[in-house]
Structure formats: structure tokens, C-alpha cells
Amino acid sequence: LLLLDEPAAGMNPQETDDLMRMIRFVRDHFEIAVLLIEHDMQLVMGICERIYVLNYGMLLAQGLPAEIQANPEVIKAYLGD
């Protein structure tokens, strides 16, 4: 298990893309699970097969990246009304 807590914090878009490639390589090469805590949605959507969204410490939604992106409750919580 590889646990990453906000690994993209402070990174520019190019660095984040490089990080995404590295995480994918490690995950696939070593066949390990990755637990990612991150606010960069592009990174989350690019790495995760399954996503759990928390809002104020409570589970708001869970599902595949496409399901999360289309979830109205997630959109409201993270983008506002």
C-alpha cells in the first residue's frame, strides 16, 4: 500500500503531470494499491479507479471517476450552487 497525502501540493501543472506518471508507474510496476488524499481533481481523476469524496468529514459520494464528476452533490459541495 502506497499512502500519499497531498503529494501535488505546491506543484505546477508540469510537475503534477510528472508526479501522475510516476505514481502510475509505481502502482503498475509493483502491483500495489494507492491511497491518495488530494485536492487536485485532475490528478485524482487521472490516477484513481475508485473515488470516495468527503465533505466535512462525512462520506458524500463514492464511485468511478465519471460518476463522481457527474454527481450533483459533489459538484454543489466543491463548486457551490
C-alpha positions as CSV (number, residue, x, y, z in Angstrom):
1,L,0.0,0.0,0.0
2,L,1.3,3.4,-1.0
3,L,-0.3,6.2,1.1
4,L,0.1,9.7,-0.4
5,D,-1.2,12.8,1.4
6,E,-1.5,15.8,-0.8
7,P,1.5,14.9,-3.0
8,A,0.8,17.6,-5.5
9,A,0.7,20.5,-3.0
10,G,2.7,23.4,-4.3
11,M,3.4,21.8,-7.7
12,N,2.9,23.5,-11.1
13,P,0.9,21.6,-13.8
14,Q,4.1,20.1,-15.4
15,E,5.3,18.8,-12.1
16,T,1.8,17.4,-11.3
17,D,1.8,15.6,-14.7
18,D,5.3,14.1,-13.9
19,L,4.0,13.0,-10.5
20,M,1.0,11.4,-12.0
21,R,3.2,9.3,-14.4
22,M,5.4,8.3,-11.5
23,I,2.5,7.2,-9.3
24,R,1.0,5.2,-12.2
25,F,4.4,3.6,-12.9
26,V,4.9,2.6,-9.2
27,R,1.3,1.3,-8.9
28,D,1.5,-0.8,-12.1
29,H,5.2,-2.0,-11.8
30,F,5.0,-3.1,-8.2
31,E,1.3,-4.0,-8.4
32,I,0.4,-2.1,-5.2
33,A,-2.7,-0.2,-4.1
34,V,-2.5,3.6,-3.8
35,L,-4.5,5.5,-1.2
36,L,-4.4,9.1,-2.4
37,I,-5.6,12.1,-0.4
38,E,-5.6,15.0,-2.8
39,H,-7.5,18.2,-3.8
40,D,-6.1,18.4,-7.3
41,M,-9.0,16.8,-9.2
42,Q,-7.1,16.3,-12.4
43,L,-4.5,14.2,-10.5
44,V,-7.3,12.3,-8.7
45,M,-9.2,11.6,-11.9
46,G,-6.0,10.6,-13.7
47,I,-4.9,8.0,-11.1
48,C,-7.9,6.6,-9.2
49,E,-10.1,3.8,-10.3
50,R,-12.5,4.3,-7.4
51,I,-13.0,7.6,-5.6
52,Y,-14.5,8.4,-2.1
53,V,-15.5,12.1,-1.6
54,L,-15.7,13.5,1.9
55,N,-17.4,16.7,2.8
56,Y,-16.9,18.0,6.4
57,G,-15.6,14.5,7.4
58,M,-18.7,12.7,6.1
59,L,-18.8,10.4,3.0
60,L,-20.6,12.4,0.3
61,A,-20.2,10.0,-2.7
62,Q,-18.2,7.1,-3.9
63,G,-17.8,5.6,-7.4
64,L,-15.9,5.6,-10.6
65,P,-14.3,8.9,-11.7
66,A,-17.0,9.5,-14.3
67,E,-19.7,9.0,-11.7
68,I,-18.0,11.4,-9.3
69,Q,-17.6,14.1,-12.0
70,A,-21.3,13.9,-12.8
71,N,-22.6,13.7,-9.2
72,P,-24.7,16.8,-8.5
73,E,-23.9,16.7,-4.7
74,V,-20.2,16.6,-5.3
75,I,-20.5,19.5,-7.8
76,K,-22.5,21.5,-5.3
77,A,-20.1,20.8,-2.4
78,Y,-17.0,21.6,-4.3
79,L,-18.1,24.2,-6.8
80,G,-21.0,25.9,-4.9
81,D,-24.6,26.4,-6.1
